[in-house]
Amino acid sequence: MTSSVITSNVSKHYGRVAAVRDVSFDLKSGETIALVGHNGAGKTTLIKLMLGLIRPTSGSVTMLGGDPARGDFHVRQSVGYLPESVSFHMALTGRETLTFYARLKRVEFSDAELLFKRVGLSADAVDRPVRTYSKGMRQRLGLAQALLGTPQVLLLDEPTSGLDPALRQNFYDIISALRADGTTVLLSSHALTELENRADRVIIVDRGVKIADGTLDELRHIASLPTRVMIKLSDMEAAPQWSGDWCRQSGGGWEIGVDAADKIDLLKSLTAEPSLLESLTLAEPTLDELYAHFLGRQAAE
Amino acid sequence: MMNVLTVARKEIQEGRRNRWVLATTLLLAGLALTLTFLGSAPTGNVGVNQLDVVIVSLSSLAIFLLPLIALLLSHDAIVGESERGTLILLLSYPVGRSEIVIGKFLGHLSILAFSTLIGFGAAAVALVASGTVISPASWRAFATMLGASILLGAVFLSIGYLISTLVRERSTAGGVAIGIWLFFVLIYDMALLGGLVAAQGRAVPALLLDGLLLANPTDAYRLLNLGSGAASTLSGMGGVAAGSSLSAPILTLALLLWAIVPLGVANIVFARREA
């Protein structure tokens, strides 16, 4: 796998404020990366740096082998970008808008036309002014322009915030298809749960600093957060006979946190006598818990 | 070059869609026709070429209106897109920053030129239709007036673009644009007049007066249209024109510089700015 985007020791200062500090990462082709952080953590600044819209104060950014700030035609042509809460010229129709962007990217309009279908923008909406669009329709149009000319790198800034679940699903289906084609997809988000199982890799930034970078499994391993085991006993009155810190749940069940290493042993003993249990549920640490863990660790340092 | 045309084309499309083109054309045509027929009443048929009267009234109208329209169109060209959030997406495309500025400028200029040609042209057409005979010299003067009016529009578009790249907020751009308009269209000439009165008839050095007239594009425009031919007698500008050594080519050159320099500076400012 080749690297599409490389940032090395990138910092960006606005006056005395450091929006990004000493961030390095490497995005490979065919990889889907979640860039996660609070609002104002530096996600958008990083994306702007990768696009070459702003120049790093120190360090360097390489996009598809070149400096993005130089604005090389073939580099810009191979990058798709969906800004956070994308906006268009209100008076133009969806078709006119996409035609305009297709011309700038030298994409045949017949190809652009197919994108409407792909993002699910209906034929009657296409010829209406963008002014009449709902947030979801605008976002679909935004994705359509980002997909113009089959980009090698796709940078999506908060692409699914405020979208309904059906549309979100549609979004992720398109992204999965792109991943198969070898496109590097970077999604930024502060809503983490929805990225679960979508991203190959998660980069967490906080106050301009990269605080974690790895696959979900790797991060889980590093954080070594306990797996939660929830049981309901057949005898509602009884207390669990297995050792450990069982906590009573509101529904009458019991819960315990267990380290990855002890998980199998616990399950073995729990299931030794199946008649004692009414139900058994396992919950791996969620992305939110993981995120909270890394943020907490950062704050402690 | 293709990008410039693409951007210009989109600007025209938008202008048509949000009725800018229609509104300015109708406004200019309405005022031009009114002036034409009101203007012909006092002269009657005393032999003054009616088109010359129209040229005088239309240039006085243009001096007020075209800078205003041009500034209204252009003051938020860049800052407006930046505030609405459309600029950041455009900048991520394979299009140079100067291509964006020049493309948008050309788009706005086309809108303005179209409105001026159709709006003012309507006055001439109406005269011909009412059976007035117009001499070739008057036609030439009229064509010059149309060209100069478009150039005057270009000057203020260019100034508007400079404002639009310098300020951070749309409302600021609007305020500055109105200030610029008031300054060049009203305050400057009043100050100049006040200065001449204060000089109490002492001769003002010709070079100084020329410089002062060139320093305001609306004065250069006025002199270009009203300083020669039949229009100079009608408007009373002949006196000023006679005392000045400014020829039509120099005035045209001054207007061209006024159109190019602010746009050039806007380009430099925009190229350095971070999005």
Contacts between the chains, C-beta under 8 A, distances in Angstrom:
chain1	res1	chain2	res2	distance
A	48	B	88	7.8
A	48	B	275	7.1
A	51	B	91	7.9
A	51	B	92	4.9
A	53	B	88	6.6
A	53	B	91	5.5
A	53	B	92	6.5
A	53	B	274	7.2
A	53	B	275	4.4
A	54	B	274	4.6
A	54	B	275	6.7
A	55	B	274	7.1
A	71	B	94	7.3
A	71	B	96	6.8
A	73	B	94	4.7
A	76	B	92	7.0
A	76	B	93	6.2
A	76	B	94	3.6
A	76	B	95	8.0
A	77	B	94	5.0
A	79	B	92	7.0
A	81	B	89	6.7
A	81	B	92	4.4
A	83	B	85	6.5
A	83	B	88	5.4
A	83	B	89	5.4
A	83	B	92	8.0
A	85	B	85	7.0
A	86	B	85	7.2
A	86	B	89	6.6
A	87	B	84	5.4
A	87	B	85	4.2
A	87	B	86	5.6
A	88	B	86	6.3
A	89	B	10	7.6
A	89	B	14	5.7
A	89	B	86	6.2
A	91	B	14	5.3
A	91	B	17	3.9
A	91	B	18	4.5
A	92	B	10	7.5
A	92	B	13	6.5
A	92	B	14	6.3
A	92	B	17	6.4
A	96	B	10	7.8
A	96	B	13	6.4
A	100	B	6	6.7
A	100	B	10	4.9
A	101	B	93	6.7
A	103	B	2	7.8
A	103	B	6	4.5
A	104	B	3	6.2
A	104	B	6	5.9
A	104	B	93	4.6
A	104	B	94	6.4
A	104	B	95	5.2
A	105	B	93	6.5
A	105	B	94	6.4
A	106	B	94	7.9
A	129	B	17	7.4
A	145	B	89	7.5
